[in-house]
Amino acid sequence: YPSGNLAVMVVRHKAKLVCIVQEDKPTKAKIQAVFRSRGRSTCYYPSGTVWINMDIQGGQYFNQTGSRVRTWRWSNTITSSEPQAPLSPIFISLNQHVGVRILGQDKIIVSYLAMGQQAKFNVGTRVQVSSSGQLPPPIHMSEGEVLLLAFRVRILQLLDRLRGCLTFPSIKHWDKIKPPVFLTTQAWKILQLCTSVGMSNELRSSVQAIVNA
C-alpha cells in the first residue's frame, strides 16, 4: 500500500499456491481474501463476515448479515444438458486499492491500483475432477433461493419495460413486446433449475407465474 504496509502476497505451501490480501494496517492486519490454487477461495467484508466463498463446483455470495443471496455453478463443471444458476460477472472492492473481479472459474482477477501503479493477479483455476472421475454433489439451493432468482428476473423485466416506456413514450401495446433474449434465457434456466434440484410442482408453477407474469 502507499503506507508501506503489505497488500497482496503469493506464497507456496508444499505443492500449492496461496494468494492473500491483507487490510492496510501495520500490525494485526486482517485477511480480506484468500485464493488457493486448488480452487477454494474466500473474500471477507471489513467486519470479518464471509462475502464470497468459492470451490471447484461454484460459488456463493453473502450479504453483510451472513445471509446467502447468490449461488452459481461454474460452466465447465456441468454437462451441456445440466441446467445451472447463471454466473453474472462480479466485481467487489475489498478496500480503496484492491478489487476482485470474477468472470469465470479460471478468470478471477485480483487487481491493485495506487499512485498510478497497477498490478493484476489471475488467481482462477481449472476444475479438479476427483479420482473417481465424478464431480462432487451439486450445490444445494433452497426453495427460497430459487424464488429469489425468479423475482430477480421479474424485476429486471419490469425495469426493462420501464426503461422502454421512458425512452419511447409514444409506443402503444407494451404488453406485446417481448423481453430481451438474455432475460428469457435466465427465466428458462430457472425453470430447469427447479427440476434439477427436485423442487415440487407447486414451486415450479409459482416460479413460472413469476417469470412469465
MDAnalysis code that builds the backbone (N, CA, C; Angstrom):
import MDAnalysis as mda
import numpy as np

u = mda.Universe.empty(639, n_residues=213, atom_resindex=np.repeat(np.arange(213), 3), trajectory=True)
u.add_TopologyAttr("name", ["N", "CA", "C"] * 213)
u.add_TopologyAttr("resid", np.arange(1, 214))
u.add_TopologyAttr("resname", ["TYR", "PRO", "SER", "GLY", "ASN", "LEU", "ALA", "VAL", "MET", "VAL", "VAL", "ARG", "HIS", "LYS", "ALA", "LYS", "LEU", "VAL", "CYS", "ILE", "VAL", "GLN", "GLU", "ASP", "LYS", "PRO", "THR", "LYS", "ALA", "LYS", "ILE", "GLN", "ALA", "VAL", "PHE", "ARG", "SER", "ARG", "GLY", "ARG", "SER", "THR", "CYS", "TYR", "TYR", "PRO", "SER", "GLY", "THR", "VAL", "TRP", "ILE", "ASN", "MET", "ASP", "ILE", "GLN", "GLY", "GLY", "GLN", "TYR", "PHE", "ASN", "GLN", "THR", "GLY", "SER", "ARG", "VAL", "ARG", "THR", "TRP", "ARG", "TRP", "SER", "ASN", "THR", "ILE", "THR", "SER", "SER", "GLU", "PRO", "GLN", "ALA", "PRO", "LEU", "SER", "PRO", "ILE", "PHE", "ILE", "SER", "LEU", "ASN", "GLN", "HIS", "VAL", "GLY", "VAL", "ARG", "ILE", "LEU", "GLY", "GLN", "ASP", "LYS", "ILE", "ILE", "VAL", "SER", "TYR", "LEU", "ALA", "MET", "GLY", "GLN", "GLN", "ALA", "LYS", "PHE", "ASN", "VAL", "GLY", "THR", "ARG", "VAL", "GLN", "VAL", "SER", "SER", "SER", "GLY", "GLN", "LEU", "PRO", "PRO", "PRO", "ILE", "HIS", "MET", "SER", "GLU", "GLY", "GLU", "VAL", "LEU", "LEU", "LEU", "ALA", "PHE", "ARG", "VAL", "ARG", "ILE", "LEU", "GLN", "LEU", "LEU", "ASP", "ARG", "LEU", "ARG", "GLY", "CYS", "LEU", "THR", "PHE", "PRO", "SER", "ILE", "LYS", "HIS", "TRP", "ASP", "LYS", "ILE", "LYS", "PRO", "PRO", "VAL", "PHE", "LEU", "THR", "THR", "GLN", "ALA", "TRP", "LYS", "ILE", "LEU", "GLN", "LEU", "CYS", "THR", "SER", "VAL", "GLY", "MET", "SER", "ASN", "GLU", "LEU", "ARG", "SER", "SER", "VAL", "GLN", "ALA", "ILE", "VAL", "ASN", "ALA"])
u.atoms.positions = np.array([
    [0.844, -1.186, 0.000],
    [0.000, 0.000, 0.000],
    [0.887, 1.247, 0.000],
    [0.349, 2.416, -0.368],
    [1.152, 3.639, -0.287],
    [1.728, 3.881, 1.109],
    [1.069, 3.331, 2.127],
    [1.561, 3.464, 3.501],
    [2.802, 2.629, 3.760],
    [3.088, 1.680, 2.871],
    [4.204, 0.767, 3.077],
    [3.786, -0.566, 3.649],
    [2.526, -0.692, 4.032],
    [2.036, -1.966, 4.561],
    [1.822, -2.971, 3.439],
    [2.016, -4.239, 3.734],
    [1.863, -5.294, 2.745],
    [0.399, -5.420, 2.327],
    [0.146, -5.440, 1.017],
    [-1.217, -5.513, 0.496],
    [-1.550, -6.917, -0.003],
    [-0.754, -7.417, -0.947],
    [-1.019, -8.716, -1.575],
    [0.257, -9.542, -1.537],
    [0.113, -10.808, -1.187],
    [1.276, -11.695, -1.235],
    [0.861, -13.060, -1.771],
    [1.760, -13.678, -2.499],
    [1.548, -15.026, -3.029],
    [2.607, -15.925, -2.410],
    [2.166, -16.976, -1.730],
    [3.094, -17.869, -1.046],
    [2.879, -19.294, -1.522],
    [3.894, -20.107, -1.381],
    [3.805, -21.521, -1.758],
    [3.809, -22.372, -0.494],
    [2.826, -23.252, -0.408],
    [2.777, -24.199, 0.708],
    [2.772, -25.598, 0.109],
    [3.919, -26.271, 0.212],
    [4.117, -27.568, -0.427],
    [3.898, -27.426, -1.929],
    [2.915, -28.107, -2.492],
    [2.689, -28.015, -3.940],
    [1.583, -27.032, -4.285],
    [1.142, -26.258, -3.311],
    [0.012, -25.362, -3.525],
    [0.465, -23.901, -3.450],
    [-0.248, -23.054, -4.234],
    [-0.030, -21.613, -4.176],
    [-1.222, -20.965, -3.493],
    [-0.943, -19.948, -2.695],
    [-1.995, -19.221, -1.991],
    [-1.760, -17.726, -2.178],
    [-2.813, -17.010, -2.615],
    [-2.759, -15.550, -2.737],
    [-3.577, -14.957, -1.595],
    [-2.960, -14.045, -0.840],
    [-3.602, -13.470, 0.341],
    [-3.642, -11.949, 0.206],
    [-4.807, -11.364, 0.475],
    [-4.971, -9.907, 0.502],
    [-5.171, -9.482, 1.949],
    [-4.375, -8.502, 2.398],
    [-4.472, -8.018, 3.779],
    [-4.990, -6.586, 3.798],
    [-5.601, -6.182, 4.909],
    [-6.034, -4.798, 5.051],
    [-4.826, -3.900, 5.299],
    [-5.027, -2.614, 5.135],
    [-3.935, -1.639, 5.216],
    [-3.680, -1.246, 6.674],
    [-2.967, -2.129, 7.391],
    [-2.602, -1.860, 8.775],
    [-1.185, -2.350, 9.024],
    [-0.422, -1.654, 9.856],
    [0.973, -2.057, 10.095],
    [1.090, -3.319, 10.945],
    [0.148, -3.513, 11.880],
    [0.186, -4.696, 12.743],
    [-1.207, -5.305, 12.842],
    [-1.250, -6.587, 13.076],
    [-2.507, -7.324, 13.232],
    [-3.478, -7.054, 12.091],
    [-2.942, -7.008, 10.884],
    [-3.786, -6.764, 9.705],
    [-4.681, -7.972, 9.451],
    [-5.959, -7.719, 9.267],
    [-6.900, -8.795, 8.992],
    [-6.765, -9.274, 7.548],
    [-7.044, -10.538, 7.324],
    [-7.051, -11.089, 5.970],
    [-8.380, -10.737, 5.311],
    [-8.330, -10.138, 4.134],
    [-9.546, -9.739, 3.431],
    [-9.933, -10.729, 2.326],
    [-8.977, -11.538, 1.885],
    [-9.290, -12.551, 0.870],
    [-8.177, -13.584, 0.826],
    [-8.568, -14.826, 0.535],
    [-7.616, -15.925, 0.363],
    [-8.015, -16.702, -0.889],
    [-7.072, -16.897, -1.811],
    [-7.328, -17.640, -3.047],
    [-6.325, -18.785, -3.133],
    [-6.833, -20.010, -3.206],
    [-5.979, -21.190, -3.233],
    [-5.949, -21.793, -4.632],
    [-4.801, -22.339, -5.017],
    [-4.639, -22.897, -6.362],
    [-5.479, -24.140, -6.585],
    [-6.002, -24.750, -5.526],
    [-6.866, -25.921, -5.666],
    [-8.334, -25.548, -5.847],
    [-8.617, -24.245, -5.969],
    [-9.970, -23.816, -6.305],
    [-10.802, -23.271, -5.167],
    [-10.338, -23.375, -3.940],
    [-11.105, -22.863, -2.802],
    [-10.653, -21.437, -2.469],
    [-11.624, -20.524, -2.418],
    [-11.294, -19.118, -2.171],
    [-12.374, -18.477, -1.322],
    [-11.986, -17.461, -0.550],
    [-12.930, -16.751, 0.306],
    [-12.555, -15.275, 0.359],
    [-13.576, -14.408, 0.227],
    [-13.399, -12.968, 0.418],
    [-14.226, -12.558, 1.635],
    [-13.732, -11.555, 2.374],
    [-14.377, -11.146, 3.617],
    [-14.753, -9.664, 3.590],
    [-15.869, -9.347, 4.235],
    [-16.216, -7.946, 4.478],
    [-15.231, -7.376, 5.499],
    [-15.117, -6.030, 5.570],
    [-14.234, -5.434, 6.589],
    [-14.565, -5.896, 8.000],
    [-15.825, -6.261, 8.250],
    [-16.230, -6.733, 9.575],
    [-15.731, -8.141, 9.872],
    [-15.255, -8.855, 8.825],
    [-14.803, -10.228, 9.003],
    [-15.818, -11.258, 8.541],
    [-17.039, -10.822, 8.204],
    [-18.067, -11.733, 7.711],
    [-17.711, -12.212, 6.303],
    [-18.011, -13.478, 6.010],
    [-17.727, -14.018, 4.676],
    [-18.550, -13.267, 3.639],
    [-17.898, -12.821, 2.574],
    [-18.518, -12.074, 1.483],
    [-18.796, -13.020, 0.305],
    [-17.742, -13.679, -0.154],
    [-17.847, -14.634, -1.256],
    [-17.074, -15.884, -0.892],
    [-17.661, -17.039, -1.155],
    [-16.996, -18.313, -0.910],
    [-17.079, -19.152, -2.184],
    [-15.956, -19.661, -2.665],
    [-15.909, -20.411, -3.919],
    [-15.157, -21.720, -3.735],
    [-15.581, -22.742, -4.494],
    [-14.862, -24.006, -4.538],
    [-14.889, -24.515, -5.967],
    [-14.536, -25.796, -6.187],
    [-14.428, -26.299, -7.558],
    [-15.791, -26.495, -8.211],
    [-16.867, -26.429, -7.444],
    [-18.205, -26.557, -8.016],
    [-18.788, -25.225, -8.456],
    [-18.569, -24.194, -7.668],
    [-19.167, -22.892, -7.952],
    [-18.903, -21.928, -6.823],
    [-19.851, -21.024, -6.577],
    [-19.626, -20.024, -5.549],
    [-20.906, -19.573, -4.884],
    [-20.728, -18.849, -3.782],
    [-21.843, -18.305, -3.020],
    [-21.505, -16.883, -2.606],
    [-22.495, -16.015, -2.675],
    [-22.349, -14.593, -2.341],
    [-23.239, -14.305, -1.135],
    [-22.666, -13.690, -0.101],
    [-23.401, -13.411, 1.133],
    [-23.490, -11.902, 1.363],
    [-24.573, -11.480, 2.039],
    [-24.647, -10.075, 2.438],
    [-23.937, -9.895, 3.776],
    [-23.941, -8.667, 4.278],
    [-23.145, -8.374, 5.475],
    [-23.725, -8.977, 6.747],
    [-24.967, -9.442, 6.677],
    [-25.552, -10.099, 7.846],
    [-25.308, -11.604, 7.830],
    [-24.663, -12.103, 6.760],
    [-24.359, -13.525, 6.678],
    [-25.368, -14.344, 5.909],
    [-26.398, -13.686, 5.324],
    [-27.406, -14.408, 4.551],
    [-26.928, -14.611, 3.120],
    [-27.138, -15.806, 2.577],
    [-26.719, -16.110, 1.212],
    [-27.713, -15.501, 0.230],
    [-27.203, -14.707, -0.719],
    [-28.082, -14.028, -1.674],
    [-27.873, -14.498, -3.109],
    [-26.747, -15.164, -3.379],
    [-26.498, -15.664, -4.731],
    [-25.735, -16.979, -4.655],
    [-26.043, -17.866, -5.596],
    [-25.328, -19.134, -5.721],
    [-25.172, -19.438, -7.200],
    [-24.011, -19.962, -7.597],
    [-23.818, -20.295, -9.008],
    [-22.943, -21.527, -9.164],
    [-22.999, -22.095, -10.359],
    [-22.122, -23.203, -10.742],
    [-21.177, -22.726, -11.827],
    [-19.938, -23.228, -11.814],
    [-19.009, -22.936, -12.906],
    [-19.484, -23.663, -14.163],
    [-19.397, -23.004, -15.298],
    [-19.937, -23.572, -16.534],
    [-19.211, -24.837, -16.968],
    [-17.934, -24.966, -16.638],
    [-17.182, -26.143, -17.091],
    [-17.181, -27.278, -16.069],
    [-18.082, -27.200, -15.066],
    [-18.198, -28.307, -14.116],
    [-19.490, -29.074, -14.323],
    [-20.230, -28.752, -15.386],
    [-21.506, -29.402, -15.640],
    [-21.541, -29.908, -17.065],
    [-22.439, -30.819, -17.331],
    [-22.636, -31.291, -18.697],
    [-23.532, -30.320, -19.424],
    [-23.538, -30.388, -20.747],
    [-24.303, -29.456, -21.554],
    [-25.801, -29.558, -21.304],
    [-26.270, -30.715, -20.850],
    [-27.698, -30.908, -20.623],
    [-28.133, -30.566, -19.209],
    [-27.169, -30.256, -18.339],
    [-27.494, -29.983, -16.943],
    [-27.707, -28.489, -16.734],
    [-28.888, -28.053, -16.243],
    [-29.136, -26.631, -16.020],
    [-28.302, -26.100, -14.867],
    [-28.165, -24.800, -14.798],
    [-27.348, -24.195, -13.764],
    [-27.864, -22.809, -13.444],
    [-27.540, -22.318, -12.256],
    [-27.787, -20.926, -11.923],
    [-26.690, -20.118, -12.616],
    [-27.055, -19.167, -13.487],
    [-26.051, -18.456, -14.276],
    [-25.165, -17.569, -13.412],
    [-23.904, -17.450, -13.815],
    [-22.969, -16.548, -13.149],
    [-22.923, -15.242, -13.908],
    [-23.321, -14.161, -13.260],
    [-23.131, -12.832, -13.820],
    [-21.797, -12.311, -13.291],
    [-21.034, -11.578, -14.125],
    [-19.740, -11.061, -13.656],
    [-19.884, -10.308, -12.341],
    [-18.956, -10.544, -11.445],
    [-18.989, -9.936, -10.111],
    [-17.736, -9.089, -9.917],
    [-17.910, -7.884, -9.376],
    [-16.769, -7.054, -9.012],
    [-17.000, -6.504, -7.615],
    [-16.048, -6.710, -6.739],
    [-16.126, -6.158, -5.390],
    [-14.837, -5.418, -5.068],
    [-14.948, -4.408, -4.230],
    [-13.776, -3.661, -3.760],
    [-13.494, -4.071, -2.321],
    [-12.388, -4.748, -2.119],
    [-12.016, -5.156, -0.760],
    [-11.630, -3.950, 0.084],
    [-10.998, -2.978, -0.563],
    [-10.657, -1.719, 0.097],
    [-10.396, -0.681, -0.993],
    [-9.838, 0.440, -0.627],
    [-9.636, 1.543, -1.565],
    [-8.718, 1.168, -2.728],
    [-7.823, 0.211, -2.537],
    [-6.809, -0.088, -3.545],
    [-6.936, -1.468, -4.184],
    [-7.624, -2.392, -3.565],
    [-7.663, -3.776, -4.051],
    [-9.099, -4.178, -4.381],
    [-9.282, -4.718, -5.592],
    [-10.585, -5.203, -6.014],
    [-10.482, -6.618, -6.546],
    [-11.616, -7.291, -6.646],
    [-11.683, -8.656, -7.160],
    [-12.761, -8.711, -8.233],
    [-12.408, -9.236, -9.400],
    [-13.358, -9.402, -10.493],
    [-13.486, -10.901, -10.789],
    [-14.709, -11.411, -10.776],
    [-14.976, -12.833, -11.011],
    [-15.728, -12.968, -12.326],
    [-15.068, -13.521, -13.329],
    [-15.655, -13.702, -14.656],
    [-15.884, -15.168, -14.985],
    [-15.203, -16.057, -14.302],
    [-15.317, -17.494, -14.528],
    [-14.369, -18.204, -13.596],
    [-14.421, -19.528, -13.617],
    [-13.581, -20.289, -12.692],
    [-12.097, -20.035, -12.926],
    [-11.707, -19.892, -14.186],
    [-10.298, -19.648, -14.498],
    [-10.005, -18.174, -14.769],
    [-10.973, -17.299, -14.472],
    [-10.781, -15.860, -14.674],
    [-11.248, -15.103, -13.429],
    [-10.466, -15.228, -12.375],
    [-10.706, -14.497, -11.129],
    [-9.505, -13.568, -10.944],
    [-9.741, -12.272, -11.079],
    [-8.642, -11.308, -11.116],
    [-8.604, -10.480, -9.838],
    [-7.451, -10.480, -9.181],
    [-7.198, -9.567, -8.073],
    [-6.410, -8.391, -8.640],
    [-6.956, -7.181, -8.525],
    [-6.291, -6.003, -9.090],
    [-5.921, -5.015, -7.989],
    [-4.733, -4.458, -8.120],
    [-4.223, -3.473, -7.159],
    [-3.922, -2.185, -7.914],
    [-4.409, -1.061, -7.386],
    [-4.187, 0.227, -8.034],
    [-3.918, 1.281, -6.976],
    [-2.759, 1.953, -7.095],
    [-2.411, 3.022, -6.162],
    [-1.296, 3.864, -6.761],
    [-1.435, 5.182, -6.632],
    [-0.391, 6.120, -7.070],
    [0.021, 5.878, -8.520],
    [-0.940, 5.587, -9.368],
    [-0.661, 5.395, -10.785],
    [-0.052, 4.061, -11.136],
    [0.148, 3.186, -10.161],
    [0.722, 1.870, -10.406],
    [-0.366, 0.806, -10.295],
    [-0.320, -0.184, -11.194],
    [-1.337, -1.224, -11.196],
    [-0.697, -2.595, -11.310],
    [-1.279, -3.550, -10.604],
    [-0.829, -4.942, -10.704],
    [-2.071, -5.825, -10.723],
    [-2.020, -6.881, -11.527],
    [-3.144, -7.808, -11.625],
    [-2.655, -9.232, -11.425],
    [-3.437, -10.024, -10.703],
    [-3.110, -11.424, -10.463],
    [-4.314, -12.267, -10.872],
    [-4.108, -13.196, -11.775],
    [-5.184, -14.131, -12.122],
    [-5.083, -15.309, -11.159],
    [-6.022, -15.380, -10.232],
    [-5.994, -16.427, -9.204],
    [-7.022, -17.523, -9.500],
    [-7.573, -17.513, -10.717],
    [-8.526, -18.554, -11.102],
    [-7.835, -19.875, -11.352],
    [-8.613, -20.935, -11.465],
    [-8.056, -22.258, -11.684],
    [-9.042, -23.105, -12.463],
    [-8.584, -24.219, -13.013],
    [-9.465, -25.169, -13.693],
    [-10.030, -26.153, -12.690],
    [-11.209, -26.689, -12.987],
    [-11.832, -27.637, -12.075],
    [-10.967, -28.874, -11.930],
    [-10.904, -29.411, -10.731],
    [-10.144, -30.619, -10.442],
    [-11.124, -31.771, -10.266],
    [-11.129, -32.723, -11.175],
    [-12.032, -33.869, -11.079],
    [-11.469, -34.870, -10.094],
    [-12.341, -35.476, -9.291],
    [-11.889, -36.444, -8.291],
    [-11.363, -37.701, -8.963],
    [-10.710, -38.558, -8.183],
    [-10.093, -39.765, -8.724],
    [-11.115, -40.716, -9.341],
    [-12.364, -40.619, -8.897],
    [-13.400, -41.493, -9.452],
    [-13.925, -40.990, -10.775],
    [-13.479, -39.769, -11.169],
    [-13.929, -39.205, -12.426],
    [-15.253, -38.476, -12.314],
    [-15.782, -38.345, -11.080],
    [-17.062, -37.685, -10.881],
    [-16.855, -36.398, -10.092],
    [-17.695, -35.402, -10.391],
    [-17.651, -34.156, -9.643],
    [-18.368, -34.337, -8.311],
    [-18.061, -33.502, -7.322],
    [-18.775, -33.567, -6.048],
    [-20.251, -33.250, -6.255],
    [-21.108, -33.561, -5.262],
    [-22.529, -33.264, -5.398],
    [-22.758, -31.787, -5.664],
    [-23.800, -31.425, -6.410],
    [-24.062, -30.033, -6.730],
    [-24.420, -29.221, -5.492],
    [-24.243, -27.904, -5.601],
    [-24.587, -27.004, -4.514],
    [-26.094, -27.031, -4.304],
    [-26.513, -27.203, -3.062],
    [-27.942, -27.254, -2.767],
    [-28.521, -25.846, -2.762],
    [-29.695, -25.697, -3.358],
    [-30.402, -24.432, -3.355],
    [-31.759, -24.642, -2.714],
    [-32.096, -23.796, -1.767],
    [-33.385, -23.895, -1.102],
    [-34.481, -23.319, -1.985],
    [-35.733, -23.593, -1.608],
    [-36.859, -23.052, -2.361],
    [-36.841, -21.528, -2.332],
    [-36.441, -20.962, -1.199],
    [-36.377, -19.509, -1.081],
    [-35.378, -18.898, -2.033],
    [-34.232, -19.572, -2.217],
    [-33.207, -19.044, -3.117],
    [-33.661, -19.113, -4.572],
    [-34.384, -20.184, -4.932],
    [-34.914, -20.283, -6.294],
    [-35.949, -19.183, -6.538],
    [-36.790, -18.926, -5.541],
    [-37.776, -17.856, -5.679],
    [-37.102, -16.495, -5.809],
    [-35.988, -16.288, -5.080],
    [-35.249, -15.025, -5.201],
    [-34.714, -14.843, -6.615],
    [-34.208, -15.927, -7.218],
    [-33.743, -15.842, -8.600],
    [-34.889, -15.467, -9.531],
    [-36.061, -16.050, -9.303],
    [-37.217, -15.757, -10.146],
    [-37.647, -14.297, -10.001],
    [-37.693, -13.802, -8.761],
    [-38.080, -12.409, -8.541],
    [-37.046, -11.450, -9.141],
    [-35.776, -11.847, -9.118],
    [-34.733, -11.011, -9.722],
    [-34.974, -10.849, -11.218],
    [-35.305, -11.963, -11.894],
    [-35.593, -11.890, -13.326],
    [-36.825, -11.024, -13.578],
    [-37.865, -11.195, -12.729],
    [-39.083, -10.400, -12.907],
    [-38.806, -8.918, -12.737],
    [-38.006, -8.560, -11.746],
    [-37.671, -7.149, -11.525],
    [-36.898, -6.591, -12.720],
    [-35.964, -7.374, -13.261],
    [-35.210, -6.931, -14.437],
    [-36.142, -6.753, -15.640],
    [-37.144, -7.622, -15.761],
    [-38.115, -7.478, -16.849],
    [-38.888, -6.175, -16.703],
    [-39.330, -5.870, -15.481],
    [-40.091, -4.640, -15.246],
    [-39.236, -3.396, -15.477],
    [-37.970, -3.460, -15.052],
    [-37.071, -2.322, -15.278],
    [-36.824, -2.103, -16.764],
    [-36.697, -3.201, -17.521],
    [-36.504, -3.076, -18.964],
    [-37.732, -2.434, -19.617],
    [-38.935, -2.836, -19.177],
    [-40.162, -2.248, -19.739],
    [-40.274, -0.774, -19.353],
    [-39.930, -0.443, -18.111],
    [-39.974, 0.952, -17.670],
    [-38.996, 1.807, -18.473],
    [-37.800, 1.251, -18.705],
    [-36.804, 1.979, -19.496],
    [-37.332, 2.244, -20.907],
    [-38.001, 1.247, -21.486],
    [-38.567, 1.431, -22.817],
    [-39.669, 2.465, -22.843],
    [-40.525, 2.455, -21.810],
    [-41.611, 3.435, -21.737],
    [-41.071, 4.855, -21.634],
    [-40.011, 5.028, -20.856],
    [-39.434, 6.364, -20.698],
    [-38.703, 6.821, -21.955],
    [-38.090, 5.863, -22.667],
    [-37.334, 6.222, -23.870],
    [-38.259, 6.453, -25.054],
    [-39.307, 5.630, -25.191],
    [-40.238, 5.728, -26.319],
    [-41.671, 5.797, -25.772],
    [-42.067, 6.929, -25.183],
    [-43.393, 7.023, -24.545],
    [-44.562, 6.928, -25.518],
    [-44.324, 7.145, -26.809],
    [-45.424, 7.147, -27.770],
    [-45.817, 5.749, -28.235],
    [-44.985, 4.735, -27.940],
    [-45.279, 3.376, -28.395],
    [-46.406, 2.779, -27.546],
    [-47.379, 2.140, -28.216],
    [-48.502, 1.511, -27.526],
    [-48.288, 0.000, -27.438],
    [-49.129, -0.628, -26.651],
    [-49.139, -2.089, -26.509],
    [-47.793, -2.630, -26.022],
    [-47.298, -2.059, -24.935],
    [-46.034, -2.531, -24.371],
    [-46.126, -3.979, -23.910],
    [-47.352, -4.418, -23.575],
    [-47.509, -5.777, -23.080],
    [-47.248, -6.826, -24.149],
    [-47.198, -6.405, -25.415],
    [-46.961, -7.351, -26.507],
    [-45.491, -7.409, -26.925],
    [-44.677, -6.544, -26.342],
    [-43.259, -6.521, -26.687],
    [-42.517, -7.538, -25.825],
    [-41.738, -8.394, -26.460],
    [-41.026, -9.449, -25.741],
    [-39.834, -8.880, -24.980],
    [-39.473, -9.488, -23.847],
    [-38.299, -9.037, -23.088],
    [-37.021, -9.404, -23.830],
    [-35.865, -8.844, -23.431],
    [-34.591, -9.186, -24.064],
    [-34.307, -10.679, -23.988],
    [-33.525, -11.156, -24.930],
    [-33.239, -12.591, -25.020],
    [-32.557, -13.102, -23.759],
    [-31.647, -12.317, -23.170],
    [-30.916, -12.821, -22.007],
    [-31.849, -13.037, -20.818],
    [-32.919, -12.218, -20.707],
    [-33.881, -12.430, -19.630],
    [-34.739, -13.661, -19.891],
    [-35.095, -13.876, -21.137],
    [-35.847, -15.088, -21.488],
    [-35.016, -16.328, -21.186],
    [-33.716, -16.267, -21.491],
    [-32.825, -17.392, -21.226],
    [-32.697, -17.651, -19.735],
    [-32.562, -16.579, -18.945],
    [-32.452, -16.751, -17.498],
    [-33.728, -17.346, -16.915],
    [-34.878, -16.908, -17.428],
    [-36.148, -17.461, -16.949],
    [-36.224, -18.959, -17.242],
    [-35.777, -19.354, -18.433],
    [-35.788, -20.784, -18.794],
    [-34.854, -21.573, -17.898],
    [-33.683, -21.040, -17.617],
    [-32.723, -21.747, -16.774],
    [-33.255, -21.931, -15.352],
    [-33.974, -20.917, -14.843],
    [-34.522, -21.035, -13.500],
    [-35.576, -22.125, -13.452],
    [-36.408, -22.208, -14.489],
    [-37.426, -23.265, -14.542],
    [-36.768, -24.638, -14.610],
    [-35.669, -24.749, -15.375],
    [-34.948, -26.014, -15.446],
    [-34.288, -26.335, -14.112],
    [-33.857, -25.289, -13.401],
    [-33.221, -25.479, -12.093],
    [-34.200, -26.099, -11.104],
    [-35.471, -25.699, -11.193],
    [-36.490, -26.274, -10.303],
    [-36.551, -27.791, -10.462],
    [-36.407, -28.259, -11.700],
    [-36.452, -29.694, -11.965],
    [-35.189, -30.386, -11.478],
    [-34.038, -29.751, -11.702],
    [-32.761, -30.388, -11.387],
    [-32.557, -30.579, -9.890],
    [-33.091, -29.661, -9.081],
    [-32.891, -29.768, -7.631],
    [-34.084, -30.429, -6.949],
    [-35.003, -30.987, -7.740],
    [-36.097, -31.767, -7.176],
    [-37.160, -30.950, -6.467],
    [-37.428, -29.729, -6.946],
    [-38.459, -28.909, -6.333],
    [-39.852, -29.450, -6.669],
    [-40.834, -29.079, -5.877],
    [-42.202, -29.543, -6.080],
    [-42.832, -28.880, -7.299],
    [-43.879, -29.520, -7.820],
    [-44.612, -28.954, -8.954],
    [-45.249, -27.619, -8.572],
    [-45.644, -27.489, -7.317],
    [-46.248, -26.243, -6.856],
    [-45.249, -25.090, -6.929],
    [-43.998, -25.352, -6.500],
    [-42.976, -24.315, -6.572],
    [-42.669, -23.967, -8.019],
    [-42.574, -24.986, -8.855],
    [-42.284, -24.735, -10.269],
    [-43.377, -23.871, -10.892],
    [-44.637, -24.139, -10.535],
    [-45.744, -23.340, -11.052],
    [-45.645, -21.887, -10.564],
    [-45.242, -21.726, -9.303],
    [-45.090, -20.382, -8.749],
    [-43.977, -19.619, -9.456],
    [-42.838, -20.309, -9.674],
    [-41.717, -19.681, -10.373],
    [-42.118, -19.298, -11.795],
    [-42.828, -20.205, -12.467],
    [-43.261, -19.938, -13.832],
    [-44.202, -18.744, -13.886],
    [-45.087, -18.631, -12.898],
    [-46.008, -17.495, -12.852],
    [-45.260, -16.179, -12.638],
    [-44.175, -16.235, -11.838],
    [-43.406, -15.012, -11.558],
    [-42.659, -14.549, -12.802],
    [-41.923, -15.449, -13.452],
    [-41.074, -15.044, -14.573],
    [-41.881, -14.786, -15.839],
    [-43.100, -15.304, -15.920],
    [-43.932, -15.124, -17.117],
    [-45.088, -14.168, -16.885],
    [-45.065, -13.457, -15.734],
    [-46.187, -12.563, -15.418],
    [-46.303, -11.441, -16.455],
])
